[in-house]
Amino acid sequence: MAEGHGHVEHHWEYSYYPLIAVAGIFFALPLGFASYFEYGNSMLATIFVGIGAPLIVIGVAGWTAEGVANAHREPGYAMTGLPIFIVSETMIFLSLFASYWMLRLTTEVWPPVGTPEISLTIPIIMTVILVSSSFTYHAGELKLEAGDMGGFKMWLLVTMALGAAFVGCTVYEYNHLIHEGFVFGTNAKSTAFYSITGFHASHVTAGLGAFIAVLIPALAGKVSHTLVKGAGLYWHFVDVIWFFVVSQIYFW
């Protein structure tokens, strides 16, 4: 910090962890998906995912650890960059919804032949779970602001349990539909259904990963308020997006 001046001099830093995470995503998604869906090579797809998944975990965990360790040293740009990231994610969801709307509005028979009856009970339960999780996380943030670390950890664990229950409902629903022969390539409805709900479920899973990154230091009595706030904003974003998913995919 410069003496006698009312500002903190920022020193640009570098990290290898984002590169590691991107390499993991490259192996797990483009290479893994192309091997399985395009070339039908399950063994090669398994190898690529086996390489990519650990790299993603290492990259995310290492980058998060660096952020927590340096949270109080220099001003960061996390809370500036997060809204930009959320806007970019919103555009991806919007492109998926636009594709679904085109299918829905230009197809004479909807849902297409081969689509089983999809229960509305599970998505309603999932909505209650996800909305509740936003309230529980906010309750945890209030506890943290009041200096109650025990209360914060308790509500964080409750939120994580609700998030895990949401993902569990998705897995249960997918398993039921797949056993009825409703798979990704069955028809246009199945492609849109699995693409949009699966993309959202991946965001819920990423949110749980962020909560783990918050929880582990908290168990040792260390908290990055920036990380807590950022994880909360991301979780609320995932919650809001779900209302669009459930209304368009299940009720329209």
Backbone as CSV, one residue per row, in Angstrom:
resi,resn,N_x,N_y,N_z,CA_x,CA_y,CA_z,C_x,C_y,C_z
1,MET,0.855,-1.189,0.000,0.000,0.000,0.000,0.892,1.241,0.000
2,ALA,0.592,2.201,-0.824,1.380,3.423,-0.892,1.122,4.272,0.332
3,GLU,2.224,4.658,1.060,2.098,5.458,2.258,1.651,6.870,1.918
4,GLY,0.732,7.378,2.713,0.302,8.759,2.545,-0.695,8.945,1.437
5,HIS,-1.106,7.888,0.811,-2.084,7.994,-0.270,-3.302,7.159,0.093
6,GLY,-4.439,7.618,-0.300,-5.691,6.946,0.065,-6.113,5.887,-0.915
7,HIS,-5.154,5.138,-1.453,-5.530,4.082,-2.367,-4.564,2.921,-2.209
8,VAL,-5.003,1.782,-2.734,-4.167,0.589,-2.707,-3.640,0.344,-4.105
9,GLU,-2.351,0.211,-4.219,-1.753,-0.034,-5.523,-1.959,-1.488,-5.909
10,HIS,-2.557,-1.692,-7.050,-2.864,-3.055,-7.463,-1.692,-3.630,-8.245
11,HIS,-1.320,-4.844,-7.893,-0.264,-5.554,-8.598,-0.898,-6.657,-9.417
12,TRP,-0.706,-6.619,-10.718,-1.286,-7.652,-11.567,-0.652,-8.992,-11.252
13,GLU,-1.474,-10.002,-11.131,-1.007,-11.336,-10.811,-1.447,-12.297,-11.901
14,TYR,-0.868,-13.463,-11.883,-1.268,-14.482,-12.851,-1.504,-15.787,-12.116
15,SER,-2.293,-16.656,-12.745,-2.599,-17.949,-12.164,-2.714,-18.973,-13.278
16,TYR,-2.202,-20.151,-13.009,-2.304,-21.227,-13.986,-3.630,-21.991,-13.869
17,TYR,-4.331,-21.788,-12.769,-5.536,-22.589,-12.521,-6.656,-22.374,-13.538
18,PRO,-6.931,-21.143,-13.990,-7.972,-20.997,-15.033,-7.631,-21.776,-16.300
19,LEU,-6.349,-21.800,-16.660,-5.924,-22.555,-17.845,-6.147,-24.047,-17.638
20,ILE,-5.866,-24.525,-16.415,-6.089,-25.938,-16.109,-7.573,-26.275,-16.212
21,ALA,-8.426,-25.390,-15.675,-9.870,-25.626,-15.732,-10.373,-25.636,-17.165
22,VAL,-9.898,-24.706,-17.983,-10.311,-24.650,-19.390,-9.858,-25.899,-20.137
23,ALA,-8.651,-26.363,-19.840,-8.166,-27.602,-20.469,-9.062,-28.770,-20.086
24,GLY,-9.496,-28.800,-18.823,-10.393,-29.860,-18.381,-11.726,-29.814,-19.097
25,ILE,-12.269,-28.617,-19.253,-13.537,-28.461,-19.971,-13.387,-28.912,-21.425
26,PHE,-12.246,-28.592,-22.025,-12.001,-28.980,-23.414,-11.989,-30.498,-23.577
27,PHE,-11.318,-31.183,-22.659,-11.278,-32.648,-22.731,-12.654,-33.254,-22.447
28,ALA,-13.325,-32.752,-21.403,-14.568,-33.383,-20.947,-15.740,-33.123,-21.879
29,LEU,-15.836,-31.904,-22.438,-17.019,-31.561,-23.226,-16.827,-31.731,-24.728
30,PRO,-16.080,-30.863,-25.422,-15.990,-31.037,-26.886,-15.432,-32.402,-27.288
31,LEU,-14.310,-32.806,-26.692,-13.707,-34.073,-27.080,-14.534,-35.264,-26.590
32,GLY,-14.991,-35.189,-25.345,-15.788,-36.280,-24.803,-17.101,-36.467,-25.531
33,PHE,-17.825,-35.362,-25.761,-19.120,-35.449,-26.435,-18.954,-35.877,-27.891
34,ALA,-17.942,-35.331,-28.578,-17.732,-35.694,-29.981,-17.388,-37.171,-30.107
35,SER,-16.574,-37.674,-29.178,-16.186,-39.085,-29.233,-17.397,-39.993,-29.070
36,TYR,-18.289,-39.606,-28.164,-19.437,-40.481,-27.874,-20.562,-40.317,-28.891
37,PHE,-20.987,-39.058,-29.126,-22.170,-38.833,-29.957,-21.863,-38.835,-31.451
38,GLU,-20.680,-38.350,-31.834,-20.358,-38.249,-33.250,-19.690,-39.517,-33.773
39,TYR,-18.755,-40.049,-32.992,-17.981,-41.194,-33.474,-18.373,-42.510,-32.804
40,GLY,-19.250,-42.452,-31.793,-19.724,-43.671,-31.145,-18.644,-44.462,-30.429
41,ASN,-17.608,-43.788,-29.986,-16.494,-44.458,-29.308,-16.607,-44.217,-27.808
42,SER,-17.241,-45.139,-27.099,-17.459,-44.969,-25.662,-16.153,-44.985,-24.882
43,MET,-15.214,-45.828,-25.279,-13.944,-45.922,-24.567,-13.170,-44.611,-24.641
44,LEU,-13.093,-44.042,-25.844,-12.368,-42.786,-26.010,-13.057,-41.661,-25.246
45,ALA,-14.399,-41.655,-25.264,-15.147,-40.637,-24.523,-14.864,-40.749,-23.033
46,THR,-14.804,-41.982,-22.529,-14.516,-42.199,-21.108,-13.128,-41.697,-20.753
47,ILE,-12.178,-41.935,-21.627,-10.806,-41.471,-21.384,-10.758,-39.951,-21.328
48,PHE,-11.413,-39.297,-22.281,-11.394,-37.834,-22.314,-12.072,-37.244,-21.077
49,VAL,-13.209,-37.805,-20.685,-13.894,-37.322,-19.482,-13.054,-37.615,-18.250
50,GLY,-12.382,-38.772,-18.231,-11.520,-39.116,-17.112,-10.345,-38.168,-16.963
51,ILE,-9.881,-37.629,-18.074,-8.814,-36.621,-18.024,-9.384,-35.260,-17.651
52,GLY,-10.510,-34.917,-18.266,-11.053,-33.577,-18.094,-11.621,-33.297,-16.721
53,ALA,-12.379,-34.257,-16.154,-13.042,-34.028,-14.860,-12.061,-33.675,-13.744
54,PRO,-10.962,-34.422,-13.561,-10.007,-34.031,-12.514,-9.367,-32.670,-12.766
55,LEU,-9.100,-32.360,-14.037,-8.502,-31.065,-14.350,-9.456,-29.927,-13.984
56,ILE,-10.747,-30.120,-14.228,-11.734,-29.098,-13.861,-11.754,-28.899,-12.351
57,VAL,-11.762,-30.004,-11.618,-11.785,-29.918,-10.153,-10.532,-29.231,-9.635
58,ILE,-9.376,-29.607,-10.169,-8.110,-28.998,-9.728,-8.097,-27.512,-10.051
59,GLY,-8.524,-27.167,-11.266,-8.515,-25.767,-11.670,-9.434,-24.900,-10.839
60,VAL,-10.669,-25.369,-10.630,-11.632,-24.594,-9.855,-11.204,-24.496,-8.392
61,ALA,-10.780,-25.631,-7.827,-10.373,-25.641,-6.420,-9.154,-24.754,-6.184
62,GLY,-8.168,-24.848,-7.075,-6.956,-24.041,-6.909,-7.221,-22.560,-7.069
63,TRP,-8.045,-22.218,-8.060,-8.355,-20.804,-8.306,-9.144,-20.224,-7.140
64,THR,-10.091,-21.014,-6.618,-10.874,-20.571,-5.463,-9.982,-20.375,-4.248
65,ALA,-9.056,-21.320,-4.027,-8.141,-21.218,-2.894,-7.287,-19.951,-2.985
66,GLU,-6.838,-19.620,-4.183,-6.061,-18.389,-4.368,-6.907,-17.161,-4.051
67,GLY,-8.166,-17.202,-4.493,-9.045,-16.063,-4.236,-9.313,-15.859,-2.760
68,VAL,-9.538,-16.960,-2.026,-9.788,-16.864,-0.597,-8.547,-16.383,0.133
69,ALA,-7.374,-16.882,-0.261,-6.126,-16.531,0.407,-5.761,-15.065,0.214
70,ASN,-6.146,-14.493,-0.940,-5.765,-13.113,-1.243,-6.915,-12.139,-1.127
71,ALA,-8.016,-12.595,-0.526,-9.236,-11.772,-0.498,-9.032,-10.442,0.215
72,HIS,-8.171,-10.409,1.218,-8.033,-9.189,2.016,-6.750,-8.418,1.696
73,ARG,-6.029,-8.843,0.677,-4.768,-8.173,0.364,-4.936,-7.013,-0.605
74,GLU,-5.702,-7.256,-1.646,-5.881,-6.236,-2.676,-7.332,-6.228,-3.131
75,PRO,-7.806,-5.082,-3.581,-9.183,-5.038,-4.083,-9.293,-5.852,-5.367
76,GLY,-10.313,-6.657,-5.456,-10.500,-7.477,-6.641,-11.652,-6.969,-7.487
77,TYR,-11.932,-7.715,-8.525,-12.969,-7.318,-9.468,-14.068,-8.368,-9.568
78,ALA,-14.147,-9.235,-8.541,-15.113,-10.325,-8.577,-16.539,-9.811,-8.697
79,MET,-16.908,-8.836,-7.886,-18.282,-8.357,-7.879,-18.594,-7.489,-9.088
80,THR,-17.572,-7.089,-9.828,-17.791,-6.404,-11.103,-17.925,-7.415,-12.230
81,GLY,-17.084,-8.448,-12.157,-17.097,-9.455,-13.209,-18.275,-10.399,-13.138
82,LEU,-18.790,-10.655,-11.922,-19.886,-11.610,-11.772,-21.143,-11.209,-12.537
83,PRO,-21.596,-9.959,-12.447,-22.773,-9.586,-13.251,-22.553,-9.768,-14.749
84,ILE,-21.335,-9.500,-15.210,-21.032,-9.704,-16.625,-21.144,-11.183,-16.972
85,PHE,-20.626,-12.027,-16.080,-20.727,-13.473,-16.279,-22.182,-13.917,-16.301
86,ILE,-22.992,-13.396,-15.388,-24.403,-13.774,-15.322,-25.132,-13.354,-16.590
87,VAL,-24.815,-12.180,-17.108,-25.435,-11.723,-18.360,-25.063,-12.671,-19.504
88,SER,-23.797,-13.084,-19.551,-23.374,-14.013,-20.614,-24.094,-15.347,-20.496
89,GLU,-24.281,-15.827,-19.265,-25.017,-17.071,-19.064,-26.488,-16.907,-19.447
90,THR,-27.038,-15.746,-19.167,-28.427,-15.473,-19.547,-28.599,-15.537,-21.059
91,MET,-27.613,-15.039,-21.802,-27.679,-15.082,-23.256,-27.661,-16.527,-23.771
92,ILE,-26.884,-17.388,-23.101,-26.861,-18.802,-23.515,-28.220,-19.437,-23.275
93,PHE,-28.785,-19.185,-22.097,-30.124,-19.719,-21.823,-31.136,-19.171,-22.822
94,LEU,-31.028,-17.900,-23.144,-31.959,-17.290,-24.083,-31.868,-17.947,-25.455
95,SER,-30.661,-18.290,-25.879,-30.505,-18.955,-27.173,-31.168,-20.336,-27.156
96,LEU,-31.052,-21.041,-26.025,-31.714,-22.343,-25.909,-33.234,-22.194,-25.921
97,PHE,-33.723,-21.189,-25.194,-35.168,-20.952,-25.188,-35.662,-20.551,-26.569
98,ALA,-34.895,-19.724,-27.277,-35.300,-19.292,-28.617,-35.416,-20.491,-29.555
99,SER,-34.470,-21.419,-29.436,-34.538,-22.638,-30.257,-35.789,-23.439,-29.918
100,TYR,-36.094,-23.522,-28.623,-37.291,-24.264,-28.196,-38.557,-23.588,-28.709
101,TRP,-38.593,-22.269,-28.635,-39.778,-21.542,-29.100,-40.000,-21.761,-30.590
102,MET,-38.903,-21.776,-31.370,-39.024,-22.025,-32.805,-39.594,-23.418,-33.066
103,LEU,-39.094,-24.414,-32.315,-39.624,-25.767,-32.471,-41.094,-25.818,-32.090
104,ARG,-41.399,-25.192,-30.980,-42.762,-25.252,-30.433,-43.774,-24.569,-31.342
105,LEU,-43.387,-23.449,-31.937,-44.326,-22.639,-32.711,-44.415,-23.051,-34.183
106,THR,-43.439,-23.802,-34.656,-43.445,-24.180,-36.075,-43.810,-25.647,-36.293
107,THR,-44.071,-26.375,-35.208,-44.447,-27.783,-35.325,-45.957,-27.917,-35.162
108,GLU,-46.589,-28.599,-36.119,-48.047,-28.721,-36.088,-48.516,-29.602,-34.929
109,VAL,-47.804,-30.680,-34.674,-48.181,-31.601,-33.591,-47.166,-31.482,-32.466
110,TRP,-47.634,-31.066,-31.298,-46.748,-30.929,-30.146,-47.449,-31.419,-28.883
111,PRO,-46.829,-32.260,-28.105,-45.476,-32.795,-28.288,-45.418,-33.831,-29.396
112,PRO,-44.245,-34.042,-29.974,-44.112,-34.988,-31.091,-44.423,-36.420,-30.665
113,VAL,-44.634,-37.238,-31.637,-44.895,-38.659,-31.395,-43.698,-39.267,-30.672
114,GLY,-43.978,-40.091,-29.676,-42.907,-40.727,-28.921,-42.628,-40.062,-27.590
115,THR,-43.347,-38.958,-27.317,-43.156,-38.251,-26.055,-44.102,-38.810,-24.999
116,PRO,-43.580,-39.345,-23.909,-44.459,-39.858,-22.848,-45.051,-38.705,-22.049
117,GLU,-46.023,-38.997,-21.239,-46.589,-37.968,-20.368,-45.581,-37.632,-19.270
118,ILE,-45.206,-36.375,-19.202,-44.230,-35.936,-18.206,-44.975,-35.369,-17.006
119,SER,-44.747,-35.952,-15.851,-45.443,-35.541,-14.636,-45.104,-34.103,-14.259
120,LEU,-46.110,-33.379,-13.810,-45.895,-32.007,-13.355,-45.633,-31.940,-11.854
121,THR,-45.772,-33.062,-11.175,-45.563,-33.071,-9.727,-44.103,-32.819,-9.374
122,ILE,-43.199,-33.505,-10.079,-41.772,-33.368,-9.775,-41.282,-31.938,-9.992
123,PRO,-41.567,-31.283,-11.136,-41.098,-29.903,-11.288,-41.672,-28.939,-10.255
124,ILE,-42.897,-29.184,-9.790,-43.463,-28.328,-8.742,-42.670,-28.515,-7.443
125,ILE,-42.357,-29.765,-7.118,-41.541,-30.041,-5.926,-40.165,-29.400,-6.068
126,MET,-39.583,-29.517,-7.253,-38.259,-28.935,-7.498,-38.298,-27.415,-7.361
127,THR,-39.397,-26.798,-7.780,-39.532,-25.347,-7.647,-39.567,-24.942,-6.181
128,VAL,-40.338,-25.670,-5.390,-40.404,-25.374,-3.953,-39.033,-25.529,-3.309
129,ILE,-38.310,-26.585,-3.690,-36.981,-26.835,-3.123,-36.025,-25.697,-3.467
130,LEU,-36.004,-25.308,-4.733,-35.029,-24.300,-5.166,-35.345,-22.923,-4.595
131,VAL,-36.619,-22.562,-4.567,-36.997,-21.269,-3.977,-36.645,-21.245,-2.490
132,SER,-36.913,-22.342,-1.809,-36.590,-22.432,-0.381,-35.094,-22.262,-0.153
133,SER,-34.278,-22.815,-1.063,-32.831,-22.739,-0.892,-32.310,-21.309,-0.987
134,SER,-32.976,-20.464,-1.782,-32.568,-19.064,-1.840,-32.823,-18.366,-0.511
135,PHE,-33.948,-18.693,0.117,-34.268,-18.093,1.421,-33.311,-18.592,2.506
136,THR,-32.969,-19.881,2.459,-32.069,-20.408,3.485,-30.669,-19.815,3.346
137,TYR,-30.222,-19.610,2.098,-28.896,-19.010,1.921,-28.895,-17.565,2.403
138,HIS,-29.961,-16.850,2.120,-30.057,-15.471,2.594,-30.058,-15.427,4.118
139,ALA,-30.726,-16.391,4.740,-30.719,-16.475,6.202,-29.298,-16.680,6.714
140,GLY,-28.523,-17.493,5.988,-27.132,-17.696,6.361,-26.307,-16.436,6.232
141,GLU,-26.551,-15.673,5.173,-25.823,-14.411,5.001,-26.132,-13.440,6.135
142,LEU,-27.376,-13.406,6.571,-27.743,-12.534,7.687,-27.031,-12.977,8.965
143,LYS,-26.913,-14.266,9.178,-26.186,-14.774,10.341,-24.716,-14.376,10.278
144,LEU,-24.138,-14.444,9.088,-22.735,-14.083,8.927,-22.519,-12.604,9.223
145,GLU,-23.425,-11.760,8.726,-23.320,-10.323,8.992,-23.436,-10.022,10.484
146,ALA,-24.195,-10.860,11.201,-24.366,-10.663,12.641,-23.223,-11.275,13.447
147,GLY,-22.268,-11.895,12.757,-21.134,-12.502,13.440,-21.397,-13.891,13.974
148,ASP,-22.503,-14.497,13.569,-22.860,-15.836,14.039,-22.354,-16.864,13.032
149,MET,-21.106,-17.307,13.197,-20.509,-18.246,12.252,-21.224,-19.598,12.285
150,GLY,-21.633,-20.039,13.484,-22.346,-21.308,13.591,-23.654,-21.293,12.831
151,GLY,-24.404,-20.199,12.969,-25.668,-20.076,12.245,-25.451,-20.022,10.746
152,PHE,-24.396,-19.337,10.326,-24.092,-19.258,8.892,-23.807,-20.642,8.321
153,LYS,-22.969,-21.403,9.006,-22.632,-22.748,8.522,-23.857,-23.652,8.501
154,MET,-24.724,-23.516,9.497,-25.924,-24.345,9.542,-26.816,-24.080,8.335
155,TRP,-27.088,-22.798,8.070,-27.962,-22.463,6.946,-27.300,-22.772,5.603
156,LEU,-25.970,-22.671,5.556,-25.262,-23.046,4.333,-25.432,-24.537,4.061
157,LEU,-25.311,-25.349,5.094,-25.491,-26.793,4.934,-26.926,-27.128,4.531
158,VAL,-27.896,-26.414,5.094,-29.297,-26.623,4.710,-29.487,-26.294,3.226
159,THR,-28.890,-25.193,2.797,-28.978,-24.786,1.390,-28.362,-25.831,0.480
160,MET,-27.210,-26.355,0.880,-26.544,-27.383,0.080,-27.383,-28.655,0.014
161,ALA,-28.034,-28.994,1.120,-28.902,-30.183,1.130,-30.074,-29.999,0.172
162,LEU,-30.644,-28.794,0.155,-31.752,-28.526,-0.759,-31.277,-28.570,-2.212
163,GLY,-30.108,-27.996,-2.474,-29.560,-28.046,-3.825,-29.305,-29.471,-4.275
164,ALA,-28.763,-30.301,-3.370,-28.515,-31.703,-3.693,-29.831,-32.439,-3.940
165,ALA,-30.872,-32.088,-3.176,-32.183,-32.695,-3.380,-32.738,-32.324,-4.757
166,PHE,-32.517,-31.085,-5.182,-32.963,-30.650,-6.504,-32.292,-31.481,-7.592
167,VAL,-30.974,-31.638,-7.490,-30.245,-32.448,-8.474,-30.728,-33.889,-8.423
168,GLY,-31.007,-34.388,-7.216,-31.521,-35.748,-7.077,-32.854,-35.926,-7.778
169,CYS,-33.711,-34.919,-7.694,-35.001,-34.976,-8.403,-34.789,-35.033,-9.905
170,THR,-33.813,-34.289,-10.404,-33.498,-34.310,-11.835,-33.047,-35.697,-12.264
171,VAL,-32.159,-36.288,-11.468,-31.670,-37.637,-11.784,-32.823,-38.643,-11.761
172,TYR,-33.686,-38.533,-10.761,-34.842,-39.429,-10.656,-35.750,-39.286,-11.879
173,GLU,-36.021,-38.048,-12.277,-36.891,-37.805,-13.427,-36.256,-38.337,-14.706
174,TYR,-34.968,-38.069,-14.900,-34.279,-38.569,-16.088,-34.325,-40.090,-16.143
175,ASN,-34.062,-40.735,-15.018,-34.061,-42.195,-14.972,-35.435,-42.757,-15.358
176,HIS,-36.490,-42.123,-14.857,-37.850,-42.569,-15.172,-38.147,-42.408,-16.661
177,LEU,-37.794,-41.255,-17.228,-38.096,-40.992,-18.633,-37.259,-41.861,-19.560
178,ILE,-36.006,-42.083,-19.199,-35.142,-42.930,-20.038,-35.663,-44.361,-20.076
179,HIS,-36.170,-44.845,-18.950,-36.727,-46.192,-18.921,-37.997,-46.294,-19.763
180,GLU,-38.628,-45.154,-20.048,-39.796,-45.145,-20.928,-39.399,-44.959,-22.384
181,GLY,-38.093,-44.919,-22.648,-37.613,-44.776,-24.016,-37.491,-43.342,-24.483
182,PHE,-37.641,-42.400,-23.557,-37.551,-40.981,-23.904,-36.114,-40.523,-23.648
183,VAL,-35.275,-40.617,-24.693,-33.867,-40.270,-24.568,-33.576,-39.011,-25.385
184,PHE,-32.331,-38.589,-25.366,-31.954,-37.312,-25.989,-32.360,-37.230,-27.459
185,GLY,-32.215,-38.336,-28.179,-32.488,-38.311,-29.620,-33.840,-38.840,-30.017
186,THR,-34.770,-38.980,-29.083,-36.091,-39.530,-29.415,-36.832,-38.641,-30.405
187,ASN,-36.926,-37.366,-30.112,-37.588,-36.411,-30.997,-37.151,-34.990,-30.618
188,ALA,-37.759,-33.993,-31.243,-37.370,-32.607,-30.985,-37.643,-32.205,-29.536
189,LYS,-38.740,-32.728,-28.981,-39.084,-32.416,-27.594,-38.020,-32.929,-26.641
190,SER,-37.562,-34.154,-26.848,-36.571,-34.731,-25.945,-35.244,-33.985,-26.039
191,THR,-34.869,-33.587,-27.251,-33.621,-32.838,-27.413,-33.675,-31.520,-26.660
192,ALA,-34.785,-30.802,-26.810,-34.942,-29.527,-26.108,-35.038,-29.750,-24.603
193,PHE,-35.782,-30.768,-24.205,-35.983,-31.040,-22.778,-34.667,-31.306,-22.066
194,TYR,-33.890,-32.242,-22.591,-32.637,-32.601,-21.931,-31.587,-31.494,-22.050
195,SER,-31.598,-30.772,-23.161,-30.623,-29.684,-23.324,-30.852,-28.586,-22.296
196,ILE,-32.096,-28.140,-22.171,-32.387,-26.999,-21.302,-32.360,-27.395,-19.827
197,THR,-33.040,-28.488,-19.474,-33.045,-28.901,-18.070,-31.662,-29.376,-17.627
198,GLY,-30.938,-30.043,-18.535,-29.587,-30.492,-18.203,-28.627,-29.334,-18.022
199,PHE,-28.768,-28.315,-18.874,-27.903,-27.133,-18.748,-28.176,-26.423,-17.429
200,HIS,-29.450,-26.349,-17.055,-29.777,-25.718,-15.776,-29.255,-26.555,-14.611
201,ALA,-29.416,-27.871,-14.688,-28.925,-28.744,-13.614,-27.413,-28.618,-13.455
202,SER,-26.705,-28.407,-14.562,-25.254,-28.226,-14.473,-24.916,-26.946,-13.720
203,HIS,-25.765,-25.926,-13.850,-25.548,-24.677,-13.117,-25.833,-24.862,-11.621
204,VAL,-26.846,-25.656,-11.310,-27.114,-25.960,-9.902,-25.924,-26.704,-9.302
205,THR,-25.380,-27.646,-10.057,-24.214,-28.401,-9.594,-23.016,-27.478,-9.393
206,ALA,-22.831,-26.538,-10.316,-21.737,-25.566,-10.162,-21.948,-24.705,-8.925
207,GLY,-23.217,-24.348,-8.652,-23.515,-23.580,-7.445,-23.177,-24.354,-6.185
208,LEU,-23.450,-25.666,-6.186,-23.079,-26.498,-5.052,-21.562,-26.534,-4.879
209,GLY,-20.850,-26.540,-6.005,-19.389,-26.480,-5.932,-18.910,-25.186,-5.292
210,ALA,-19.584,-24.076,-5.629,-19.236,-22.797,-5.018,-19.502,-22.817,-3.517
211,PHE,-20.595,-23.458,-3.125,-20.918,-23.558,-1.691,-19.877,-24.401,-0.947
212,ILE,-19.378,-25.441,-1.605,-18.321,-26.244,-0.990,-17.072,-25.384,-0.779
213,ALA,-16.783,-24.527,-1.779,-15.636,-23.632,-1.658,-15.827,-22.629,-0.518
214,VAL,-17.081,-22.288,-0.221,-17.368,-21.405,0.911,-17.286,-22.185,2.229
215,LEU,-17.803,-23.415,2.214,-17.925,-24.204,3.441,-16.573,-24.641,3.999
216,ILE,-15.685,-25.119,3.145,-14.413,-25.673,3.625,-13.613,-24.640,4.433
217,PRO,-13.403,-23.416,3.923,-12.711,-22.433,4.768,-13.522,-22.051,6.005
218,ALA,-14.870,-22.028,5.869,-15.718,-21.652,7.010,-15.563,-22.636,8.158
219,LEU,-15.372,-23.910,7.840,-15.172,-24.912,8.883,-13.900,-24.644,9.675
220,ALA,-12.944,-23.951,9.043,-11.698,-23.588,9.719,-11.766,-22.169,10.293
221,GLY,-12.962,-21.567,10.244,-13.133,-20.226,10.792,-12.740,-19.097,9.865
222,LYS,-12.572,-19.394,8.563,-12.179,-18.376,7.601,-13.307,-18.169,6.595
223,VAL,-13.608,-16.923,6.308,-14.697,-16.616,5.380,-14.277,-15.471,4.466
224,SER,-14.477,-15.664,3.167,-14.320,-14.582,2.202,-15.711,-14.020,1.928
225,HIS,-15.974,-12.823,2.413,-17.302,-12.237,2.240,-17.627,-12.027,0.756
226,THR,-16.599,-11.754,-0.034,-16.811,-11.590,-1.475,-17.284,-12.899,-2.092
227,LEU,-16.640,-14.003,-1.686,-17.032,-15.313,-2.208,-18.438,-15.681,-1.758
228,VAL,-18.762,-15.376,-0.503,-20.103,-15.666,0.021,-21.159,-14.891,-0.775
229,LYS,-20.902,-13.617,-0.993,-21.862,-12.792,-1.721,-21.968,-13.221,-3.184
230,GLY,-20.823,-13.518,-3.795,-20.830,-13.948,-5.189,-21.563,-15.261,-5.381
231,ALA,-21.323,-16.208,-4.475,-22.017,-17.499,-4.559,-23.522,-17.312,-4.399
232,GLY,-23.909,-16.389,-3.510,-25.333,-16.126,-3.307,-25.990,-15.519,-4.533
233,LEU,-25.327,-14.549,-5.155,-25.883,-13.938,-6.363,-26.031,-14.962,-7.483
234,TYR,-25.038,-15.805,-7.617,-25.106,-16.841,-8.647,-26.263,-17.792,-8.371
235,TRP,-26.440,-18.173,-7.109,-27.512,-19.109,-6.743,-28.888,-18.497,-7.004
236,HIS,-29.039,-17.225,-6.682,-30.320,-16.559,-6.940,-30.592,-16.479,-8.446
237,PHE,-29.542,-16.286,-9.226,-29.674,-16.279,-10.684,-30.182,-17.629,-11.182
238,VAL,-29.593,-18.712,-10.673,-30.020,-20.063,-11.054,-31.479,-20.282,-10.662
239,ASP,-31.867,-19.729,-9.517,-33.247,-19.840,-9.049,-34.203,-19.140,-10.010
240,VAL,-33.877,-17.928,-10.402,-34.737,-17.160,-11.306,-34.861,-17.859,-12.664
241,ILE,-33.744,-18.352,-13.187,-33.763,-19.040,-14.476,-34.678,-20.259,-14.442
242,TRP,-34.749,-20.916,-13.296,-35.580,-22.112,-13.184,-37.051,-21.801,-13.460
243,PHE,-37.508,-20.614,-13.078,-38.904,-20.261,-13.338,-39.182,-20.254,-14.840
244,PHE,-38.222,-19.803,-15.627,-38.381,-19.824,-17.082,-38.339,-21.259,-17.601
245,VAL,-37.437,-22.067,-17.044,-37.331,-23.460,-17.478,-38.630,-24.211,-17.200
246,VAL,-39.117,-24.112,-15.983,-40.292,-24.897,-15.604,-41.554,-24.422,-16.331
247,SER,-41.665,-23.111,-16.545,-42.858,-22.591,-17.220,-42.879,-22.946,-18.709
248,GLN,-41.700,-22.941,-19.348,-41.659,-23.187,-20.789,-41.637,-24.680,-21.106
249,ILE,-40.806,-25.430,-20.388,-40.588,-26.834,-20.723,-41.708,-27.732,-20.214
250,TYR,-42.213,-27.448,-19.013,-43.194,-28.339,-18.412,-44.646,-27.891,-18.592
251,PHE,-44.862,-26.573,-18.555,-46.244,-26.092,-18.545,-46.676,-25.460,-19.877
252,TRP,-45.813,-25.531,-20.890,-46.237,-24.975,-22.195,-45.988,-25.993,-23.291
